[in-house]
Amino acid sequence: MSRNDQPDGAEGHLYRFPMVSVATDIVLLNLPRGGGLRVALVRRCPDAEAYADRWALPGGFLKAGEDPDLEACVRRELLEEVGIENPHLELIGVYSAIDRDPRPERVISVAYLSVLLSEEPEVAPITGTDVVEARWVPLPELVDGDYEGVPLAFDHARILADARRLIEDRIPFGRREEGAPELLFAFLPEAFTLGQATEVMTHLKGKVDPSNFRKYLLPFLEPTGASARTSTRSAALYRRRLAAPEPERELPAGLQRLRRIAREAQIRLFDLFLATLTAAPEGEVRLLGRVLTAYARHRDFGVSVSRAPELRITDLGTGRPLIALSWDPRRGALTGTALAEPRELSGVRLPELEPNRSGPHRSRFRAEPGEEGADRLDEALRISRAALVTGGGGDPA
């Protein structure tokens, strides 16, 4: 930058414009055993220059001569304001709105998500800092970013909302190819039971199916060889597997094709099983039944899917189209058009899978429908094909 870009008499400055301050804000979360998710808030001093005596997220300004980087600033502020050392940190985002801070100088904040394990001590402010109180607040008590009927200071309500979305993104339940759920492990001790992991997941993501969750998580774990006593039984202890999980078994060619279709359409592979089960040739139905328990998942829907110019969901009982789905390349997503009210659905129920009785060492995913279930499935296939013919459908999906 040339000297002409500097104001007269300001040899030591790089810019002729007002300088910008950089701050950090921290969403510090904790999940106590037997309790719900909570966040740390601090109450600012009554004589604070901005938002005096208001509740806010912990944080503070980057000190140019003291903090080597932003994460060091976050760790220092957490230690000063709430007495916590060496926390887990994840970047939430950068907040630079010109009106986010009422003080004369412009302040850009970099927000981080941090996690404190439940076994560690309660938060407590350090004497002599710019906060007078620190406390854990259950997330449900923060209604639209207000606490005790008063909005949080600055734009901290927005930062908190963005932190909740980050939790959704950083725990990709069901998408194992995206890697280990790092944030989930931050809420767990070094050794934990599957029950503990399921409880944490429920608090972070809402209601989850324990069986599906454990199937998703186990490739990222390894047993410790020890166990913990629960209220009813002993449970094996696991820890995070440091090595990458083994690749999934190669699927049959038909399922590989379905997986490619699902990924292109950004939908779950499970959501394509019904189409395969009801529209595939008879010889393929039993094979798919041996690989995955798709019948049990879809037995109540009574619909088939055919592919014409678009994917079409059809009532098996009446042959009437219900929903048309098409791929929108501009949006990169499926678009749907309702063709009938769901209450008009009155089709054939797909059979439930019977338990596998061929031995304890065989996978439960190799179960097949019984004789009665197979008859019902054959009838569903017959009606499905008739619906495809009369409805002008193309090749089965």
Sequence and secondary structure as in RCSB ss.txt:
>XXXX:A:sequence
MSRNDQPDGAEGHLYRFPMVSVATDIVLLNLPRGGGLRVALVRRCPDAEAYADRWALPGGFLKAGEDPDLEACVR
RELLEEVGIENPHLELIGVYSAIDRDPRPERVISVAYLSVLLSEEPEVAPITGTDVVEARWVPLPELVDGDYEGV
PLAFDHARILADARRLIEDRIPFGRREEGAPELLFAFLPEAFTLGQATEVMTHLKGKVDPSNFRKYLLPFLEPTG
ASARTSTRSAALYRRRLAAPEPERELPAGLQRLRRIAREAQIRLFDLFLATLTAAPEGEVRLLGRVLTAYARHRD
FGVSVSRAPELRITDLGTGRPLIALSWDPRRGALTGTALAEPRELSGVRLPELEPNRSGPHRSRFRAEPGEEGAD
RLDEALRISRAALVTGGGGDPA
>XXXX:A:secstr
  GGGS TT TT S SS  EEEEEEEEEEE  TTS  EEEEEEE TT SSSTT EE SEEE  TTT SSHHHHHH
HHHHHHH   S EEEEEEEE  TTSS SSSEEEEEEEEEEE TTS      TTSSEEEEEEEEGGG BTTEETTE
E STTHHHHHHHHHHHHHHHS TT GGG   HHHHHTS SSB HHHHHHHHHHHHSS  HHHHHHHHGGGEEEEE
EEEE SSSEEEEEEE SS         HHHHHHHHHHHHHT  GGGGHHHHHHHS HHHHHHHHHH  HHHHHTT
T EEEEESSSEEEEETTT  EEEEEEEETTTTEEEEEE S GGG             S TTS GGG    HHHHH
HHHHHHHHHHHHHHHTT  SB 
